[in-house]
Amino acid sequence: MRSGPNNVGIAIFLYIIGIMLVLMAVLIVLKGLGVLTTLPNYVIWALLLLSVGMGILGGLRSSQR
């Protein structure tokens, strides 16, 4: 069975959303524990770009199986 381009796009999107949710949960827990008091904007942008990159790679890897 071969996955079409729509399935790959959906897989990439879901991977990105999943990674973003996990990173957001970690940030909320760290802020709640008092480990993070302030978070600079460049860290937020770096985490966003990291989640997009990891989501694309994960979606492409899962579509090749």
TIKE-715188 format. One record per atom (N, C-alpha, C, O): x, y, z. Coordinates in pm, whole numbers. Layout:
N
<r><c1>X</c1><c2>Y</c2><c3>Z</c3></r>
...
This chain:
65
<r><c1>85</c1><c2>-118</c2><c3>0</c3></r>
<r><c1>0</c1><c2>0</c2><c3>0</c3></r>
<r><c1>89</c1><c2>124</c2><c3>0</c3></r>
<r><c1>183</c1><c2>134</c2><c3>79</c3></r>
<r><c1>60</c1><c2>214</c2><c3>-88</c3></r>
<r><c1>140</c1><c2>335</c2><c3>-102</c3></r>
<r><c1>61</c1><c2>455</c2><c3>-51</c3></r>
<r><c1>-57</c1><c2>471</c2><c3>-83</c3></r>
<r><c1>127</c1><c2>539</c2><c3>28</c3></r>
<r><c1>58</c1><c2>657</c2><c3>79</c3></r>
<r><c1>75</c1><c2>772</c2><c3>-18</c3></r>
<r><c1>185</c1><c2>798</c2><c3>-67</c3></r>
<r><c1>-34</c1><c2>840</c2><c3>-44</c3></r>
<r><c1>-31</c1><c2>952</c2><c3>-137</c3></r>
<r><c1>18</c1><c2>1079</c2><c3>-71</c3></r>
<r><c1>50</c1><c2>1079</c2><c3>48</c3></r>
<r><c1>26</c1><c2>1186</c2><c3>-148</c3></r>
<r><c1>76</c1><c2>1313</c2><c3>-93</c3></r>
<r><c1>-12</c1><c2>1370</c2><c3>18</c3></r>
<r><c1>38</c1><c2>1438</c2><c3>107</c3></r>
<r><c1>-141</c1><c2>1342</c2><c3>13</c3></r>
<r><c1>-229</c1><c2>1393</c2><c3>119</c3></r>
<r><c1>-196</c1><c2>1326</c2><c3>252</c3></r>
<r><c1>-196</c1><c2>1392</c2><c3>356</c3></r>
<r><c1>-170</c1><c2>1197</c2><c3>249</c3></r>
<r><c1>-137</c1><c2>1127</c2><c3>373</c3></r>
<r><c1>-6</c1><c2>1176</c2><c3>432</c3></r>
<r><c1>6</c1><c2>1187</c2><c3>554</c3></r>
<r><c1>91</c1><c2>1207</c2><c3>347</c3></r>
<r><c1>220</c1><c2>1258</c2><c3>395</c3></r>
<r><c1>200</c1><c2>1395</c2><c3>458</c3></r>
<r><c1>257</c1><c2>1423</c2><c3>564</c3></r>
<r><c1>122</c1><c2>1480</c2><c3>395</c3></r>
<r><c1>95</c1><c2>1613</c2><c3>450</c3></r>
<r><c1>25</c1><c2>1607</c2><c3>584</c3></r>
<r><c1>57</c1><c2>1683</c2><c3>675</c3></r>
<r><c1>-70</c1><c2>1517</c2><c3>595</c3></r>
<r><c1>-142</c1><c2>1501</c2><c3>721</c3></r>
<r><c1>-50</c1><c2>1447</c2><c3>829</c3></r>
<r><c1>-54</c1><c2>1492</c2><c3>944</c3></r>
<r><c1>35</c1><c2>1351</c2><c3>793</c3></r>
<r><c1>129</c1><c2>1294</c2><c3>890</c3></r>
<r><c1>226</c1><c2>1401</c2><c3>940</c3></r>
<r><c1>252</c1><c2>1409</c2><c3>1059</c3></r>
<r><c1>278</c1><c2>1482</c2><c3>849</c3></r>
<r><c1>370</c1><c2>1590</c2><c3>888</c3></r>
<r><c1>301</c1><c2>1688</c2><c3>981</c3></r>
<r><c1>357</c1><c2>1728</c2><c3>1083</c3></r>
<r><c1>179</c1><c2>1727</c2><c3>946</c3></r>
<r><c1>103</c1><c2>1821</c2><c3>1028</c3></r>
<r><c1>80</c1><c2>1765</c2><c3>1169</c3></r>
<r><c1>96</c1><c2>1837</c2><c3>1268</c3></r>
<r><c1>41</c1><c2>1639</c2><c3>1177</c3></r>
<r><c1>14</c1><c2>1578</c2><c3>1307</c3></r>
<r><c1>141</c1><c2>1564</c2><c3>1390</c3></r>
<r><c1>137</c1><c2>1583</c2><c3>1512</c3></r>
<r><c1>253</c1><c2>1531</c2><c3>1326</c3></r>
<r><c1>379</c1><c2>1525</c2><c3>1399</c3></r>
<r><c1>416</c1><c2>1662</c2><c3>1455</c3></r>
<r><c1>459</c1><c2>1673</c2><c3>1570</c3></r>
<r><c1>400</c1><c2>1767</c2><c3>1375</c3></r>
<r><c1>432</c1><c2>1902</c2><c3>1421</c3></r>
<r><c1>346</c1><c2>1940</c2><c3>1540</c3></r>
<r><c1>396</c1><c2>1991</c2><c3>1640</c3></r>
<r><c1>216</c1><c2>1916</c2><c3>1531</c3></r>
<r><c1>126</c1><c2>1950</c2><c3>1640</c3></r>
<r><c1>160</c1><c2>1870</c2><c3>1766</c3></r>
<r><c1>159</c1><c2>1924</c2><c3>1876</c3></r>
<r><c1>189</c1><c2>1741</c2><c3>1749</c3></r>
<r><c1>223</c1><c2>1658</c2><c3>1864</c3></r>
<r><c1>350</c1><c2>1705</c2><c3>1934</c3></r>
<r><c1>354</c1><c2>1711</c2><c3>2057</c3></r>
<r><c1>452</c1><c2>1737</c2><c3>1857</c3></r>
<r><c1>577</c1><c2>1784</c2><c3>1917</c3></r>
<r><c1>556</c1><c2>1918</c2><c3>1986</c3></r>
<r><c1>611</c1><c2>1942</c2><c3>2093</c3></r>
<r><c1>477</c1><c2>2006</c2><c3>1925</c3></r>
<r><c1>450</c1><c2>2135</c2><c3>1988</c3></r>
<r><c1>375</c1><c2>2118</c2><c3>2120</c3></r>
<r><c1>403</c1><c2>2188</c2><c3>2217</c3></r>
<r><c1>281</c1><c2>2025</c2><c3>2125</c3></r>
<r><c1>206</c1><c2>2002</c2><c3>2249</c3></r>
<r><c1>298</c1><c2>1949</c2><c3>2360</c3></r>
<r><c1>287</c1><c2>1989</c2><c3>2475</c3></r>
<r><c1>388</c1><c2>1858</c2><c3>2324</c3></r>
<r><c1>480</c1><c2>1804</c2><c3>2423</c3></r>
<r><c1>573</c1><c2>1914</c2><c3>2475</c3></r>
<r><c1>594</c1><c2>1925</c2><c3>2596</c3></r>
<r><c1>628</c1><c2>1996</c2><c3>2384</c3></r>
<r><c1>716</c1><c2>2104</c2><c3>2427</c3></r>
<r><c1>642</c1><c2>2205</c2><c3>2515</c3></r>
<r><c1>697</c1><c2>2256</c2><c3>2612</c3></r>
<r><c1>518</c1><c2>2234</c2><c3>2480</c3></r>
<r><c1>438</c1><c2>2328</c2><c3>2560</c3></r>
<r><c1>412</c1><c2>2271</c2><c3>2699</c3></r>
<r><c1>417</c1><c2>2345</c2><c3>2797</c3></r>
<r><c1>383</c1><c2>2142</c2><c3>2708</c3></r>
<r><c1>360</c1><c2>2079</c2><c3>2838</c3></r>
<r><c1>486</c1><c2>2085</c2><c3>2924</c3></r>
<r><c1>478</c1><c2>2112</c2><c3>3044</c3></r>
<r><c1>601</c1><c2>2059</c2><c3>2864</c3></r>
<r><c1>727</c1><c2>2065</c2><c3>2939</c3></r>
<r><c1>751</c1><c2>2208</c2><c3>2990</c3></r>
<r><c1>792</c1><c2>2226</c2><c3>3104</c3></r>
<r><c1>727</c1><c2>2307</c2><c3>2905</c3></r>
<r><c1>746</c1><c2>2446</c2><c3>2946</c3></r>
<r><c1>652</c1><c2>2485</c2><c3>3060</c3></r>
<r><c1>692</c1><c2>2555</c2><c3>3153</c3></r>
<r><c1>528</c1><c2>2440</c2><c3>3053</c3></r>
<r><c1>431</c1><c2>2472</c2><c3>3158</c3></r>
<r><c1>474</c1><c2>2409</c2><c3>3291</c3></r>
<r><c1>464</c1><c2>2472</c2><c3>3396</c3></r>
<r><c1>519</c1><c2>2284</c2><c3>3286</c3></r>
<r><c1>564</c1><c2>2217</c2><c3>3408</c3></r>
<r><c1>686</c1><c2>2288</c2><c3>3466</c3></r>
<r><c1>693</c1><c2>2310</c2><c3>3587</c3></r>
<r><c1>782</c1><c2>2324</c2><c3>3381</c3></r>
<r><c1>902</c1><c2>2392</c2><c3>3430</c3></r>
<r><c1>869</c1><c2>2530</c2><c3>3488</c3></r>
<r><c1>929</c1><c2>2570</c2><c3>3588</c3></r>
<r><c1>776</c1><c2>2600</c2><c3>3427</c3></r>
<r><c1>734</c1><c2>2730</c2><c3>3483</c3></r>
<r><c1>661</c1><c2>2710</c2><c3>3615</c3></r>
<r><c1>678</c1><c2>2789</c2><c3>3708</c3></r>
<r><c1>580</c1><c2>2606</c2><c3>3624</c3></r>
<r><c1>507</c1><c2>2579</c2><c3>3748</c3></r>
<r><c1>599</c1><c2>2542</c2><c3>3863</c3></r>
<r><c1>572</c1><c2>2575</c2><c3>3978</c3></r>
<r><c1>708</c1><c2>2473</c2><c3>3832</c3></r>
<r><c1>804</c1><c2>2435</c2><c3>3935</c3></r>
<r><c1>898</c1><c2>2549</c2><c3>3972</c3></r>
<r><c1>973</c1><c2>2539</c2><c3>4069</c3></r>
<r><c1>895</c1><c2>2656</c2><c3>3895</c3></r>
<r><c1>979</c1><c2>2771</c2><c3>3924</c3></r>
<r><c1>1118</c1><c2>2764</c2><c3>3861</c3></r>
<r><c1>1203</c1><c2>2848</c2><c3>3889</c3></r>
<r><c1>1141</c1><c2>2665</c2><c3>3777</c3></r>
<r><c1>1270</c1><c2>2652</c2><c3>3711</c3></r>
<r><c1>1288</c1><c2>2762</c2><c3>3608</c3></r>
<r><c1>1395</c1><c2>2822</c2><c3>3597</c3></r>
<r><c1>1182</c1><c2>2788</c2><c3>3533</c3></r>
<r><c1>1184</c1><c2>2897</c2><c3>3434</c3></r>
<r><c1>1100</c1><c2>3013</c2><c3>3486</c3></r>
<r><c1>981</c1><c2>2998</c2><c3>3511</c3></r>
<r><c1>1163</c1><c2>3126</c2><c3>3502</c3></r>
<r><c1>1085</c1><c2>3244</c2><c3>3542</c3></r>
<r><c1>1050</c1><c2>3328</c2><c3>3420</c3></r>
<r><c1>935</c1><c2>3368</c2><c3>3404</c3></r>
<r><c1>1147</c1><c2>3355</c2><c3>3336</c3></r>
<r><c1>1120</c1><c2>3427</c2><c3>3213</c3></r>
<r><c1>1180</c1><c2>3349</c2><c3>3097</c3></r>
<r><c1>1281</c1><c2>3281</c2><c3>3113</c3></r>
<r><c1>1118</c1><c2>3358</c2><c3>2984</c3></r>
<r><c1>1163</c1><c2>3286</c2><c3>2866</c3></r>
<r><c1>1178</c1><c2>3387</c2><c3>2752</c3></r>
<r><c1>1079</c1><c2>3446</c2><c3>2710</c3></r>
<r><c1>1300</c1><c2>3407</c2><c3>2702</c3></r>
<r><c1>1320</c1><c2>3503</c2><c3>2594</c3></r>
<r><c1>1249</c1><c2>3460</c2><c3>2466</c3></r>
<r><c1>1221</c1><c2>3342</c2><c3>2444</c3></r>
<r><c1>1220</c1><c2>3559</c2><c3>2382</c3></r>
<r><c1>1148</c1><c2>3531</c2><c3>2258</c3></r>
<r><c1>1227</c1><c2>3440</c2><c3>2165</c3></r>
<r><c1>1169</c1><c2>3358</c2><c3>2095</c3></r>
<r><c1>1360</c1><c2>3453</c2><c3>2163</c3></r>
<r><c1>1438</c1><c2>3370</c2><c3>2071</c3></r>
<r><c1>1433</c1><c2>3223</c2><c3>2110</c3></r>
<r><c1>1448</c1><c2>3136</c2><c3>2024</c3></r>
<r><c1>1413</c1><c2>3193</c2><c3>2237</c3></r>
<r><c1>1400</c1><c2>3054</c2><c3>2279</c3></r>
<r><c1>1268</c1><c2>2997</c2><c3>2230</c3></r>
<r><c1>1262</c1><c2>2882</c2><c3>2186</c3></r>
<r><c1>1163</c1><c2>3076</c2><c3>2237</c3></r>
<r><c1>1032</c1><c2>3032</c2><c3>2188</c3></r>
<r><c1>1039</c1><c2>3007</c2><c3>2038</c3></r>
<r><c1>986</c1><c2>2906</c2><c3>1990</c3></r>
<r><c1>1103</c1><c2>3097</c2><c3>1963</c3></r>
<r><c1>1117</c1><c2>3078</c2><c3>1818</c3></r>
<r><c1>1201</c1><c2>2956</c2><c3>1787</c3></r>
<r><c1>1171</c1><c2>2883</c2><c3>1693</c3></r>
<r><c1>1307</c1><c2>2933</c2><c3>1864</c3></r>
<r><c1>1392</c1><c2>2816</c2><c3>1842</c3></r>
<r><c1>1314</c1><c2>2687</c2><c3>1865</c3></r>
<r><c1>1328</c1><c2>2592</c2><c3>1789</c3></r>
<r><c1>1233</c1><c2>2684</c2><c3>1970</c3></r>
<r><c1>1152</c1><c2>2565</c2><c3>1998</c3></r>
<r><c1>1047</c1><c2>2544</c2><c3>1889</c3></r>
<r><c1>1019</c1><c2>2430</c2><c3>1851</c3></r>
<r><c1>989</c1><c2>2650</c2><c3>1839</c3></r>
<r><c1>892</c1><c2>2640</c2><c3>1731</c3></r>
<r><c1>957</c1><c2>2585</c2><c3>1605</c3></r>
<r><c1>902</c1><c2>2494</c2><c3>1542</c3></r>
<r><c1>1073</c1><c2>2638</c2><c3>1567</c3></r>
<r><c1>1142</c1><c2>2589</c2><c3>1448</c3></r>
<r><c1>1189</c1><c2>2445</c2><c3>1467</c3></r>
<r><c1>1187</c1><c2>2365</c2><c3>1373</c3></r>
<r><c1>1232</c1><c2>2412</c2><c3>1588</c3></r>
<r><c1>1273</c1><c2>2275</c2><c3>1617</c3></r>
<r><c1>1156</c1><c2>2177</c2><c3>1600</c3></r>
<r><c1>1173</c1><c2>2070</c2><c3>1544</c3></r>
<r><c1>1040</c1><c2>2215</c2><c3>1650</c3></r>
<r><c1>924</c1><c2>2127</c2><c3>1638</c3></r>
<r><c1>879</c1><c2>2112</c2><c3>1494</c3></r>
<r><c1>836</c1><c2>2004</c2><c3>1453</c3></r>
<r><c1>889</c1><c2>2220</c2><c3>1415</c3></r>
<r><c1>853</c1><c2>2210</c2><c3>1273</c3></r>
<r><c1>951</c1><c2>2117</c2><c3>1201</c3></r>
<r><c1>910</c1><c2>2031</c2><c3>1123</c3></r>
<r><c1>1080</c1><c2>2135</c2><c3>1226</c3></r>
<r><c1>1179</c1><c2>2050</c2><c3>1161</c3></r>
<r><c1>1165</c1><c2>1904</c2><c3>1200</c3></r>
<r><c1>1171</c1><c2>1816</c2><c3>1114</c3></r>
<r><c1>1146</c1><c2>1879</c2><c3>1329</c3></r>
<r><c1>1129</c1><c2>1741</c2><c3>1374</c3></r>
<r><c1>1000</c1><c2>1680</c2><c3>1320</c3></r>
<r><c1>994</c1><c2>1561</c2><c3>1289</c3></r>
<r><c1>896</c1><c2>1761</c2><c3>1310</c3></r>
<r><c1>769</c1><c2>1712</c2><c3>1255</c3></r>
<r><c1>781</c1><c2>1675</c2><c3>1108</c3></r>
<r><c1>725</c1><c2>1574</c2><c3>1065</c3></r>
<r><c1>853</c1><c2>1756</c2><c3>1032</c3></r>
<r><c1>871</c1><c2>1725</c2><c3>890</c3></r>
<r><c1>953</c1><c2>1597</c2><c3>874</c3></r>
<r><c1>916</c1><c2>1509</c2><c3>796</c3></r>
<r><c1>1062</c1><c2>1586</c2><c3>949</c3></r>
<r><c1>1145</c1><c2>1466</c2><c3>938</c3></r>
<r><c1>1068</c1><c2>1341</c2><c3>985</c3></r>
<r><c1>1079</c1><c2>1236</c2><c3>923</c3></r>
<r><c1>993</c1><c2>1353</c2><c3>1093</c3></r>
<r><c1>915</c1><c2>1239</c2><c3>1142</c3></r>
<r><c1>806</c1><c2>1198</c2><c3>1045</c3></r>
<r><c1>783</c1><c2>1079</c2><c3>1024</c3></r>
<r><c1>739</c1><c2>1295</c2><c3>986</c3></r>
<r><c1>634</c1><c2>1265</c2><c3>889</c3></r>
<r><c1>688</c1><c2>1200</c2><c3>763</c3></r>
<r><c1>628</c1><c2>1107</c2><c3>709</c3></r>
<r><c1>803</c1><c2>1249</c2><c3>716</c3></r>
<r><c1>864</c1><c2>1188</c2><c3>598</c3></r>
<r><c1>914</c1><c2>1047</c2><c3>627</c3></r>
<r><c1>902</c1><c2>957</c2><c3>544</c3></r>
<r><c1>971</c1><c2>1029</c2><c3>746</c3></r>
<r><c1>1021</c1><c2>897</c2><c3>782</c3></r>
<r><c1>908</c1><c2>796</c2><c3>795</c3></r>
<r><c1>922</c1><c2>681</c2><c3>754</c3></r>
<r><c1>794</c1><c2>838</c2><c3>851</c3></r>
<r><c1>682</c1><c2>745</c2><c3>867</c3></r>
<r><c1>615</c1><c2>715</c2><c3>734</c3></r>
<r><c1>553</c1><c2>610</c2><c3>718</c3></r>
<r><c1>628</c1><c2>806</c2><c3>637</c3></r>
<r><c1>564</c1><c2>781</c2><c3>506</c3></r>
<r><c1>646</c1><c2>687</c2><c3>421</c3></r>
<r><c1>593</c1><c2>631</c2><c3>325</c3></r>
<r><c1>772</c1><c2>667</c2><c3>453</c3></r>
<r><c1>857</c1><c2>578</c2><c3>373</c3></r>
<r><c1>838</c1><c2>432</c2><c3>411</c3></r>
<r><c1>886</c1><c2>344</c2><c3>339</c3></r>
<r><c1>772</c1><c2>403</c2><c3>519</c3></r>
<r><c1>751</c1><c2>264</c2><c3>561</c3></r>
<r><c1>642</c1><c2>199</c2><c3>481</c3></r>
<r><c1>611</c1><c2>82</c2><c3>503</c3></r>
